[in-house]
Amino acid sequence: MPRYQFLTNHAQVLLCVAHDPGIRLRDIAEIVGVTERSAHRIVSQLAEDGYVARERVGRRNVYKVKSELPLRHSLTQQTEERRIGDLLEVLLGKDGRESARPQRQRTI
């Protein structure tokens, strides 16, 4: 495996949430390869900046990615404005939820 990644931990967390809005922080941490505390911090930062909305449903959080918001990167500001949804479409598929990893059934 290479010593580097092409996507930041924030981008990977965003992908996890877009793929599975009911995903647990424990699962995000495992997939991204960070601690559960780091996953919580990243989700909180994304929510504070408005990129992810969090809603409490029973004992669980359900997340919604605000795909209409612009990407925060200097390269995207030099040309036309790119949105979060553009990145999700490229990485996850047309509807933002397609992936090689099957989605788990959840009971709330």
TAMO-V184035 format. One record per residue. N is the residue number from 1. RES is the residue in one small letter. PSI is psi in degrees with one decimal (* if undefined). D_LAST is the distance of its C-alpha to the last C-alpha in Angstrom with 2 decimals. Layout:
BEGIN
N&RES&PSI&D_LAST, N&RES&PSI&D_LAST
END
This chain:
BEGIN
1&m&141.6&36.93, 2&p&159.6&38.35, 3&r&3.3&38.30, 4&y&166.9&36.78, 5&q&151.2&33.90, 6&f&-20.8&34.26, 7&l&139.2&31.09, 8&t&166.7&30.38, 9&n&-36.5&27.30, 10&h&-43.2&26.32, 11&a&-39.8&26.67, 12&q&-40.3&24.67, 13&v&-43.1&21.74, 14&l&-40.9&22.06, 15&l&-42.1&22.05, 16&c&-46.1&18.86, 17&v&-39.5&17.05, 18&a&-37.4&18.83, 19&h&-40.0&17.95, 20&d&91.0&14.20, 21&p&-20.2&12.99, 22&g&14.4&9.57, 23&i&144.8&11.68, 24&r&152.2&11.84, 25&l&-36.0&15.30, 26&r&-41.9&16.08, 27&d&-40.0&15.87, 28&i&-47.3&17.90, 29&a&-43.3&20.41, 30&e&-44.8&20.88, 31&i&-44.4&21.42, 32&v&-26.3&23.75, 33&g&36.2&25.49, 34&v&174.0&25.23, 35&t&161.3&24.02, 36&e&-35.2&20.64, 37&r&-41.6&22.76, 38&s&-40.7&24.41, 39&a&-42.8&21.22, 40&h&-43.1&20.15, 41&r&-44.2&23.70, 42&i&-45.3&23.78, 43&v&-41.4&20.55, 44&s&-42.1&22.01, 45&q&-44.0&25.32, 46&l&-37.8&24.00, 47&a&-43.4&22.22, 48&e&-36.4&25.43, 49&d&-1.5&27.53, 50&g&5.8&25.47, 51&y&-21.3&24.48, 52&v&134.2&20.71, 53&a&138.3&18.85, 54&r&132.0&15.85, 55&e&134.1&13.50, 56&r&124.3&11.17, 57&v&105.4&7.98, 58&g&-124.2&6.88, 59&r&3.3&7.50, 60&r&158.9&7.32, 61&n&142.2&10.21, 62&v&132.9&10.75, 63&y&151.5&14.38, 64&k&124.2&17.16, 65&v&133.0&20.50, 66&k&83.3&23.51, 67&s&-13.9&25.46, 68&e&-10.1&28.44, 69&l&152.1&29.45, 70&p&151.4&32.41, 71&l&145.9&32.44, 72&r&85.7&33.96, 73&h&136.9&36.78, 74&s&-31.0&40.54, 75&l&-34.7&41.20, 76&t&-20.8&39.14, 77&q&-15.9&41.06, 78&q&-25.6&44.37, 79&t&-140.4&43.72, 80&e&156.1&41.47, 81&e&131.0&38.22, 82&r&147.5&35.22, 83&r&162.6&31.63, 84&i&-40.0&28.41, 85&g&-32.7&27.55, 86&d&-43.7&30.77, 87&l&-45.4&29.77, 88&l&-38.4&26.32, 89&e&-41.3&28.11, 90&v&-42.8&30.58, 91&l&-29.8&28.21, 92&l&-16.9&25.20, 93&g&178.4&26.87, 94&k&-46.4&27.56, 95&d&3.7&24.13, 96&g&-0.7&22.94, 97&r&-1.5&20.21, 98&e&141.9&22.58, 99&s&162.4&22.99, 100&a&-23.9&24.30, 101&r&118.2&21.06, 102&p&145.6&18.69, 103&q&138.2&15.16, 104&r&150.0&12.54, 105&q&138.9&10.04, 106&r&146.7&6.38, 107&t&133.1&3.77, 108&i&*&0.00
END
